[in-house]
């Protein structure tokens, strides 16, 4: 459903939207609400996504005027399903088919300056809608029999959907000061939905950036990952940079910004280049960690930037230094220090290699080395390198892309012939020790490395018999018997 058509058709707050409540669970909720004389409403993401014609993630939030836990227990008893109670939060949850339904009593909130955890009191539906983060999330659908399906939209969320605007129900300065995570959420929703953030909200974010310090790194990275996984992540990063939040939550990326000019020579702005590479990757892959590799691929350029009159600006070794920066940055951002981190680290280290191959005559030995070092990540590496070509010179872009196709074909040919991907030399360290009566030590390493280099350089085939013979000859050179 087109959101403009949906919003146009439902322009009045009193509009009923019974067609959005066709699932049998809503009839159950209505009947229980009537029997217990309790008012209840569907709120939040379900309402927003239904109006916009978006797929929702099978989670439904229900606000109850009274005890959400007691109401949930009644529903669970009717459906003969387990209810999980979170007493500290005053919420309860149950699963019904593929749906996860969360119940909470209507509440009003107040905040202390040193915490985003509110002081909670029982409240009305209006109180509950007041505390919502954005107008598009503050709409409610009645589940009560007398007005079943009526849309309650006190802050014109429907109009904001039509105009593609992110606004807060109340004063944005108070909203963002009370719960600073909402600044990240505003940017995340704007990125996911391709909406604009209201100018008053933008100003309020700028005024409250320092408040982000009270938010845990885990909550921040959760929102940042959702921005990165959006169809066009650069929207969010531009907002993060322009509001000053990026400088606080990910300063290494903010440091990429800017162009320095000496003797009339300037380098490209590596921040906006990185955003372009990230968007290019996002067009072709939903892999979060490949997108992180795009973000990190030039992260060491500020630290390696040099100028000399002969060559102009250089960033020699930024791929190596960047790879060494990855573990520290992952730790600071609370990203996982596991194989995901190693994947990003590998791609940062190798991201120039295919580009260099595309510029030069492609030799079999260079391709073997790239396959050996990239292993199963070669396809991701090639996708990153393809995305890294952001030149506005159409001739250069066409030339690079054509050469990349040649490199990709060469990779395929060499892999089919030599079986180098995830390759281990056909003669092991144990074979070397057994042949010469050696214990683990320097000589074993020398011979093993010599075999690997000989195969990668094409001096001998990737064959055990030939490699074993080469091992014997190398041993003789070292005086081994």
N, C-alpha and C positions, 0 to 999 in steps of 0.2 A: 504494500500500500504506500503510495506517495504521501510523505508527511504533509505536504501542502494541501493535498486533497483531503486528508484526514482532518487536519486542523480547520480547514474551511467548512467542512461538513459539520464539525462539532464546535462551532464558534461560541455557543452560549454555555456558560458554566452549569446551567440547569439541565443540559443535554443528558439523556440517558444513554448508556453504552452497554446494554444488556448483551449485545453480540460479542463483547469482550469477556463475558462471564458464562460461556457455554459449557465449560468443564463441569462435570457432576459435583466436584468438591464445593463449588460455590453454592449450589442448592443445599448441600448438607450444612454449610456454615450459616446460610440464611435461616434454615429451619431451627437450628440450635439457638441462634441469636433470638429468634422469636419466642421459642419455648422458655428461654432463660431471661427474657426481657433485657437483653444486653445488646447494645449497638456495636457493630463492628464494620470495618472498612478495609478494602485492599488499598495499599499505598505504595509509593516508591517506584522502583524500576519496572515492575510488571505493568503498571498503568502507563508509564512513559513509553515503554517499548511497544505495547499494544497500539497506542495512538500513532506511533511512528511507523508501524508495520515492520518492526525489527523482531528477529528471533530473540526470545528471552531464555535465560539459563535454567529454567525449571525451578526457580526459587520465588516464592510468593511471601510478601510481608503483610501481616494482618494486624491492624491496630484495633484494640478492644477498649471500650469505655468501661473501665473497671480492671479486673485482674486478668491479664493475658494468660497467666499460668492456669488459673481455674478454667478458663474457657477452653484452652488447649486440651486439658484433661477430659472435658466433656466431649470434645471432638474425637480424641483418641479412643474413648470408651465407645462412641458410636461406630467408629471405623474399625474397632478391634486392632489398634496399632499402637506401638510403643511411643510414649511421649518423653522426650529428654528435656529436663528442666534445668535452667541456668539461674538458680535462685539469686545469686549475687547481681545479676543483670536484670532480673525481673522478666525474663523471657523463657519461652518454651518452644520446642521444635518437634515436628513429626514428619514422617515420610509417607506419602500416599502415591503409590505407583512410581512414576518418575519425578513427582513433585516433592520439593522440600518446602514445608510451610512453617514460617516462624511467626509466633504470636507475642505481642507485647502490649501492655496496658498503655493507654494514652498518657503522656507525661509532659511536664514542663521542666525546663532545665535552667540552671544558672552555673556560672563557672568561676573558678579561682584563677588568678593570673599565672600561677606556676604549674598549672596542669590542664590537660584537655579533657580530663574526666569530669563530667558535670555532677552537680548536686541535683538529684532528681526528686520530683514530687509528682503525685498523681495530678492529671490535668484533663482538659477537654480535647476534643478533636482539633479545635482551633489552636490550642496550646501545642499540640503535637505537630501540626502543620507549620507553626511558627518556628519550631526548632529544626526543621529540615534544612539541608544544606543549600539546595537550589530550587527555584520555582518549578522546574520540570520534574523534580522528584517530590514535590509537595502536594501533588494532586491525589485525590482519594476517590475511590468508587464505593458507593454504599452497597452493603450486603444485607441491608435491613428490608423487611418485606414491604413496608409502606413506601419506600423510594428505591427499591432494588435497581442497581445499575446507574444511579444518578452520579454524575461527575461533580465533585466539590473542588473548585479550583479558585481559592481566594486570592492567589497572587498572579493570576493570568499566565500560568505555565503553558496552557494551550497556545496562547499568542506567542510566547517565547519559542515554542517549538516551530511555529509557522515562520517566525523571523530568525530562527537559528541563533538564539542568544542564550548565554549562560548568565543568569542573575541570581542573587540571593533573595529569599523572601523578606528578610529584614535588613537593617543597615549592614552593608558588607564589611565595614571596619570592625563592627562588633562580632559578626559571624566568623571572620577569619582570626580575630584576636582570641575569641573563645576557643576555637578549635582550629589551629593552624594547618592541620592536615587538609582541611577543606581548600586551602590554596592549591595544593597539589591535585586534589580531586577536581577542582574547577578546570585546571589545565588538562587533566586527563580526559574529562568529558568533552571539552572543546576539541581535543585531538581525535578521540574516537568517533565523535558525531560530526566533525568538521563544522562546528559552531564557532561563533565569535564570543569572546568574553566581554560583558558589559563594561564600558569605560570606567564607571564608578567602582566596579569590582576590581579592575586592573589597578586603579589608584590605591585601593584598599590593600591589595596584595603587596604593592611596592612599599606601603607604609608599615606593613606587618612582617616583612621578610625575616627579621631577626627572631620572630616568635617561632619559626620552624625549629629552633634549637630545642624546644621541649618535646619534639616528636621523636620517637625511636627510629633508628636507622632502618630497622626491619619494615616499619610501616611506610617509610619514605621510599625504600627500594621497591616495595610492592606496587606503589603508584607509578614509580618510574618505569618499571617493567611493563605495566599496562600501557603507558605512553609509547614505549618502544615497539610494542606489538600492534599498535594502531596502523591502519592502512597507510597513513602518511605521517611518520613520527616527527618530522621536522616542524610540524605545526606546534607541537608541544614544546620542543626544545627552543624554538624562537620565543615562545611565551616565558619559558623558564629563564632564558637569558635576559630578555627585555625587562622582566620584573625584578631581576637580581637574585632569584631563588637558586639558579644554577651555580652561582658563585659560592653559595653556602652548602649545597647538597652534593655538588660534583665540580669542585674548583678546577681540577685538572682539565676538564672539558672546556670550561669557561676561558681558561688560559690560552686556548687555541685561537681565540678571537683577535682580530686586528691585523693591520698591514703596516709594515715598517718600510720606509723608503730611504735609501742612501745613494747619493750620486745619481738620482733619477731612476734608480732600479728598486722595484718593490716586488714582494712575493705575494702569492695568492692568500686570501684569508682562509686559514685552515679550518676555522670553525664552520663557515658556510660550505666549504668543500666537504667536510665530514658529514654535514647534514644531507648534502646531495648524494653522497655515497650511500648513506643510510637509507634514504628514500629509494635509491636504485635497487638496493638489496631487498627492501620491503616489497617492491613490485614483483619480485621473483621468488621470495621465500618467506615462510612464516616462522622460520627457525629463530627463536629468541637469541641463541648464542651466536649465530652467524651475524645477527644484527648488532650484538655487542662487539663482535670483531670489527664490524664497520665503524662503530663508535671509537674503538681503541686503536685503529690501524695507524693513525698519525699522532697518537697521544704524546709521543716524545719529541715532536717537532719543536716546541718552544725551548726545550732543553738542549737541542742539538743545532739550533739555528746559528749560522755563521755567515759573515759577509767578507768577500775579498774582491778587489777591483777587477781581477781577471775573470772569475767565475760567477760573480754576483752572489746571490743567496744560495746556501747549501744547507742540507739537513742530513749530512752523512751519518750513517749508523743509527738513524731514528728507529729503524725496524728492530734492531738488536736491543737498544735501550728500552723501546716500547714494550718488547716482550718481557724484559726484566721488571718493568713497572707493573705489569698486569697482576701478579699475585698480591702486591701491596694495595693496589686500587680495589681489587675484589674484596680484600679483607676490610678496607675502610668502608666500602659500600654495603657490606654484609651480603655479598654474593657468595655462592658456594665455592669452596676451595677444593674442588674435586676434578673429575674429568672434564666438566664444562669449562672450568678455568683453563685447564691445559689445552683444550681445543682452541679457545680464544687466543691464548699465548702462542700456540703454533701458527695460527693464521696471521697474527701480527708479525711474527718473525719472518714468515715466508711471503708476505704479501707483495713484495717487489719482484720476486723471482720470475713469475710468469710474464710480468711486464718487461723485464730485461730480455727474456727469451723472445718476446714478440718484437723486440727492436733489432735483435741480432739474427744471424744464421742459426737455425735450431739444430744442434748436434744431438745425436743419440745419447751421448754420455750425460749432457746437461739434463735431458729429459729423464734419464734413469735416476739421476740424483734427486730430481724434483719428486718423482714418484716414490722413491725410497723414503724421503724425508716427510712428505705429505701423507703417505699411506692412504687410508680410506677417506681422508679429508680432502683429497685432491679436487673433487667436484665442488665442494664448498669454497676452496681456495680460488678456483677459477671463477666462480660466481662473484666473489669479493673483488677480484682483480678486474673483471669486466665492469663492475659497478664503479671502480676507482677511476675509470676514464671519464673525466668530467670536462675535458677541454671544450671550449666553445668554438674552436677551429674545426670546421666540418671536415676539412681534408685530413687533419691529424686524427680526428675521431674515427673516420672511415678506415684510415690506414691501420690504426691500432686494432680495430674490431676485425678487420680482415686477417691481420697477423695472428690475433687470438684464435681464430678459426683454424689456422695452420698449426698452431701450438696444440690445440685440442685434438686435432687429427693425429699429430705426432705422438701425443700422449697415448692415444688409443692404440696406435700401431705398435709402439714400443711395449706397452703393457701386454698386448696379445702375444707378442713374440717372446719377451723376456720374463714375464711374470714377476715384475719387480715390486708391485704394490704390496705393502706389509711384508716385504721380503726379509728373510734371514739367510746369511751365507750358507751354502750347502755343506761346508765343512765347519764343524763346531769347535769350540775351545777344548772340549773333551777329546775330539778326534786328534787334535794337535798334540795334546798331552800324551795320549796313548801312543801316537806314532813316534814320538821322540823321548818318551820316558820322562816327561817334564811334570813339575808341579805348577800350580797357578803362579804366574809371574810375568815379567816384562817380555820375555821371548814369545810367550803365547799371544799376548796382545799385539806385538809387532806383526806376527804371521797372520793373525786373524784380520787385522786392519789391511794388510797387503792384499789378501784374498778379496776382501770387500771392494777395495779401490780398483783392483784389476777387473772385476766384473762390471762395476759401474762405469769404468772407462772403456769397456768393450775389448780389453786385451784378451780376456778368456770368456767363453760362454757361461751362462748361469747353469752349470752342469756339475754334478758331484765328482765325476771321474776326472774332468779337466781341472777342477778346483783342487782335488786331492793331489794331482800331479804337480800343480803349481805350488802347493804347500811343501811338498818334498824338496822342490828346487829352492824355495825360499829358505827352508831349514838348512840346506847345505851352505847357502850364502852366509848364514849366521854361525856356521861351524857346528851345527847339530847333526847327530847321527841317529 
